[in-house]
Amino acid sequence: MPIDTRLTAVAVPGSRPLADYLAGLGGDTQPGPGPIVVPVQGAGSAGIDSCLGAPAAEVIARAEATGNAGDLTSVVIGPGGCPGPFLFLGLGDESPAAMRKAGAAVGRRVAPGRALVTSALHGKPAEAAHAFVVGLLLGSYRFALARDDAAPDDAAPNGTAPDGAAPDDTAPGEVRLLVAAPDEHADVLAAAGTVAGAVALARDLTNMPSGRKTPAWLADEAVAVAAGRGLTARVWDAGELAANGFGGLLAVGSGSARPPRLIELSYRPERWQRHVVLVGKGITFDSGGLSLKPSDGMKLMKTDMAGGAVVIAVMSALARLGIQSRVTGLVAAAENMPSGSALRPGDVITHFGGRTVEVLNTDAEGRLVLADALAYADAVLQPDAVVDIATLTGSVRVALGTQMAAMYASDERMARDLLAAAAVSGDALWRMPLVDDYRDALDSPVADLANIPHGERARAGSIDAALFLREFTGGRPWAHLDIAGAARSTSDDGENSKGATGYGTRLLLAWLAADDRAPLTTGNGAPLAAGDRAPLAAGDRAPTVPAGTPGSPSLA
Ligand SMILES: [Zn+2]
């Protein structure tokens, strides 16, 4: 379900918007009384003392409202006050991060059929307003299965809702944002809505149970998204994958009755200067295959296509955000199951382009499907930059927890730009090293590479996976995002809701948007020096990557 919250901008000029708005209501609080959210910061001069029945400072002190970002405190209004309820909201230092947190707290209070009013955005800079609205919309996100989504494909051939089955108590909640002028923040609200909608799409796809979510289902969803968002779509079925040598996807999908797909979405604006390929891991369920996971480790494995969901979500927003780069999204979708036809440990498979891999563990399958897509991108699409995003290793969760993802990059400019995008977007990143000394451990006596290290060396699981992927990038500027920790949240926390977080959607959109602008600004609003930015490569030709470029991989 997309975000079901309606935003309405209400223009109230002047320095006391909330007081003027409440006076203008004249007791009319339709549609249904809802909370009035008052920022603690500036409440003393907001002119609402008579409405509160006491000076605002006194009410705030009595309720122990701290003003910390995201702190939301209900207060009791004395006799003679306005109809409420009133909530006091902390905006902290009003930085984008604080405004996101504050917005998320408000978003959680949005209730169906009720209208919440807040002056938190009034007169605020665009950056703060954008952060607040994204936080608000994501905080109001709820995942719900439609009745026809609850049953697996084969059990519900006629599983659509009967005609006239009205959505019962699901009238959208409304948030009335008081602004200084009718067009204040109009473009910000639209862009923030697009970004939040994309994150919600990633969450929806990721939260869908695997009984319904086959590789074919994911491809159908991607095609449906493409149709409405100015993208072209191509889906490679198992026959086409076999005919073209996508041995990694086929091997991983070979144990499942539900065959793999490669999904290719293309966005091509009129005058593009660089071509970016985004690659997402789309394992629609990961049992581990014959290297079977323990039961506990399987509970969340419907989300093992989170990277693929992010790629589809990012593609869905490009036209609306006016992104200037050409972008191709690839989702390598397969279901990893054990069966008589499954991939075996010790098997040797041949990837797109001919490189062979010895599979020592069938639960290290994400890198096998990604390798096909990366090799295809390099050989056929010939992009200027490649980013892959994947719930790839449990090791990264051990290293970084769930609040940030790991980034590996073969290119310094990409690394720096992605870190800058992380700072502005709220999707936090930490750069990890590609340790060349560890590469030898992936040597195989029977193939070009092994999918996990041979031997007893203490493993650097997330780094090993990144080193494996690098072998398939053809030396192009490339970054790998390991989101196995950040893709899932165990609780409602800030703008994350329990379950899928859609991590990476905001990051990649901010990265793509920033490359269209110069100079790029950092999270502190400090512009990077213009000289830091290399000129863009010209379109319509493959970039040449000089051998031995510092930071570029040495290929086996
Ligand atoms: Zn696995």
Boltz pocket constraint, residues with backbone or C-beta under 6 A from the ligand:
constraints:
  - pocket:
      binder: B
      contacts: [[A, 286], [A, 288], [A, 362], [A, 363], [A, 364], [A, 365], [A, 366]]
      max_distance: 6.0
